[in-house]
């Protein structure tokens, strides 16, 4: 059986929550391996809607172990708030079904304040579009080797030295920005107040996961943001602060590369993006408005309206290659129902020259002109379809053309937020 990595193949918000929930029924363990509480998943199970930001989607399923890996940056206050919210909806959460990596870096209040200040201070055209939740500054401290990690809360005697090292960086930075200094005592008080509540979830998760892997347990690795927001391979600098490609599932959970089996990429049947950055196929007309309204294109946790455009096969094909995607779960096909004509971006023009990849240069990305291939739309509905036979012929033609252009097969087709409204072509846990 293959361990499965689920990642977004666009800029995020592709509907990973439903797919991860669908796959989690066959998984024994679900792992979050990167990001923070800046990415949301909406799960619809029966008549209940669960909105997650930090917890793995498997947490709502009894009998599944959920793990927050070392590649995540953890806001302990948000973790406890999210646990409380789910418990109020009847979800049982305890150290028996939730484990947090002992070496996960923590997001502190000074990270949130710094993140918000930076984003507000930048001119509109240059804003990255962060959620102002401290994720970027926390990752900066991680790579700067000054982060305070979860395990540090279990060693109060050694905490003062770690706080001093953290403030040696942040004090002159804050002074230069005109922000008030943060006393070391307030950071210590913040950490000690939260420690008794979060430490029970701490575990050497890398060792635990390796044991499960050797026992043949099925592990599902859940990515947060899309591959095009990867710090190395995305539309830099309009990216997130971590590696979102599939390879980081191993690094971000403390496992070796052989732990990864099947890579499932999630892509919408059109394209969306939230925040700043290039978007070659963005629509500023009535069609773009229609896609956003029909698709309820608003951020799960932020409420920000997403930018909408036609499906960009160049970007998804690039994500297929940089993440080694074996198959695609195509979502929200039903949003295109009733359109007379649908367009797919099959290439770009850059200063008169056709190119078939996204250039790394920020200025080049901003000058791209999409090359479209028109496809006849369909009038019948695809919403709720659970077999190919229920799909209009033109909808099938559209899906097949996407497969050709992105050079990857469609493994799953999602036709509504309901878990049952899924057409399975092949099972990622069984096909390698």
Secondary structure, DSSP 4 states (H G I P E B T S, - for coil): ---EEEEESSSS-SSHHHHHHHHHTT-SEEEE-SB-TTS-EEEEETTEEEEESSS-GGGGSTT-EEEE-TTBEE-HHHHHHHHHHHHHTT----TTTEEEETTPEEP-HHHHHHHHHHHHHS-GGG-----SSSHHHHHHHHHTT---BGGGGG-HHHHHHHHHHHHHHHHHHHHHHTPPP--HHHHHHHHHHHHHHHGGGEE-HHHHHHHHHHTT--EEEEEEEEGGG-TTTSSTTSS-SS--STTHHHHTTT--GGG--EEEEEEESSEEE-SSS--TTB--SHHHHHHHHHTT-B-TTT-PBPEEE-EEHHHHHHHHHHHT--EEEEE-GGGGTT-SEEEEEEEEEETTEEESS--S-HHHHHT-EEEEEEEE--SS--TT--SGGGS-HHHHHHHHHHHHHHTSEEEEEE-SSSTT-EEESS-TTT--
